[in-house]
């Protein structure tokens, strides 16, 4: 399955510009890395094995767009993406998550993508079967009388055969002419969408509850005890009363699972994760050797555990063995108290591309509030529109919000664009609370409104430290 699109680096940067303001050097670097993956897939198989991805180290304070760039990059090509924090991993021999768990998480993300694609491929077929089942549920047939009760052994064998073929329902019901006519009428009503809110009772498989394994060694070997136990225990079913629309979704899911091949999904997902997977490792600066203080457990061991994964190794998962040679790793960290050269030399060499992200200015904040597709101002406007209230922001108000965010970042902790979330939430708090009871249709947020709501907090540094 070819997941790659042949977007040029320029097109990739344009796509990233729709959601992320500034940081052009970082966008260019990731766009080139993505295009190189496409180029690699055009090579012959021998050369493909030789061309390794150029892993990347993003350096910059929190809230400047490091994670969002990687996340959007994966979204552009629908590639499996996993974000992990380096500080969550522990050295082999200590209690905690081992570094191989990020590869297992990547395969899980890959499984979801492939499943979605396979299910969409068989959707029309599954929908047809689901609608047929709905007709039978809405107009059930008559229960057959057990005429063959004379030979119980034959009756039991016949029942087992029909169950294996999935024909149990047809074998145990009798359809009269009047039932056929009623079913045709119901089928027509279903097609027209006239029965969507009608309630019916359906039998469905009991939802599987994933219980985290307490044995970390089993998890490291890719063994899932819950799957093994599921295979050994009989399938339980439960009855639920739902609307026809909800029942259709449940039945389509069940029919889709019957129509797809799980083994094919697993092998496709492994290939997808191997060739197109992206792993974003945050807090990378926190595992540098210099951050070891006062008898803390050395984080250098975690670096040495990460090294073989990044270099290229085999990791066993419950879906199969995955080779990490061509997975793209993007590490990120603020590196305020440390520097990349504090990493062990072998690991430094595995992240040849270094990108420094710039601090955000007040002008950047103005653009973040207005330009992206998912801009914060647009989000709040859409939220309040659900209450039949239209809010608009004057340009002066937006500039004032941006300046407040910049000043608070400078005077307290610099959390980048995330400061805008806090400020807007405080600014619109009264509106968000009172809007369901308000009769007004249009509200304009002006610079004076912003000053009235936020000036007192901004001027009091103790307050702004806790509230903004």
NORNOR-V546123 format. One line per field, one symbol per residue. ss: DSSP state (H for helix, E for strand, C for the rest). psi: psi as a letter, one per 20 degrees, with the letter a starting at -180 (. if undefined). burial: + if it has 16 or more other C-alpha atoms within 10 Angstrom, else -. A space follows every 50 residues. Layout:
BEGIN
ss = ???
psi = ???
burial = ???
END
This chain:
BEGIN
ss = CCCCCCCCHHHHHHHHHCCCCCCHHHHHHHHHHHHHHHHHHCCCHHHHHH CCCCCEEEECCCCCCHHHHHHHHHHHCCCCEEEEEHHHECCCCCCCECCC HHHHHHHHHHHHHHHHHHHHHCHHHHHHHHHHHHHHHHCCCEECCCCCCC CHHHHHHHHHHHHHCCCHHHHCEECCHHHHHHHHHHHHHHHCCCCCCCEE EEEEECCCCCCCCCCHHHHHCCCCHHHHHHHHCCCCEEEEEEEHHHHHHH HHHHHHHHHCCHHHHHHHHHHHHHHHCEEEEECHHHHCHHHCCCCCCCCH HHHHHHHHHHHCCEEEECCEEEECCCCEEEEEECCCCCCHHHCCHHHHHC CCEEEECCCCCHHHHHHHHHCCCCCHHHHHHHHHHCCCCEEEECHHHHHH HHHHHHHHHHHCCCCCCHHHHHHHHHHCHHHHHHHHHCCCCEEEECHHHH HHHHHHHHHCHHHHHHHC
psi = poiqqlqrhghgggghhhhppblhhgggghgghghhggghiirrhghghh oqqoqqoppqrqjijgghggghghhgjlqpppprphiiqqqpiqpapqhi hhhhhghghggggggggghhhjghghgghghhhgghhhnqrqpqqnhkig nhgggghgggghghikjgghhjqporghgggghgghgghghikijhippr pqprqpppooppqiohhgghjkpohhgghhhhqqpqqqpqorrgghhggg hggghghhhqohgggghghggggghjqppoorkhiijqhijpqljqppih hgghhhghghhorpppriiapppjhjpppoqqqhlgirrhiiqqhhhghi mhopppqqqprhhhhghhhhgqhkqgghghghghhijkpoqqpqhhgghg gghgggghhhhcpojbihhhggghgggjggghgihhiqiqgppporhhgg gghighgghohgghhhg.
burial = ---+--+-+--++-+++-+++++--+++++++++++++-+---------- +++++++++++++++++-++++++--++++++++-++-+++-----++++ +++++++++++-+++--++--++--++-+++-++++-++++--------- --------+--+----------------+--++--++--+----+----- -+----------------++-+++-----------------++++-++-+ +++-+++-------+++++++++++++++++++++++++++------+++ -++-+++++++---+++++--++++++++++++++--+-+--+---+--+ +-++++++++++--++++++++--++++-+---+---++++-+---++++ ++++++-++----++++-++--++--+-------+---------+++--+ +--+--++-----+---+
END
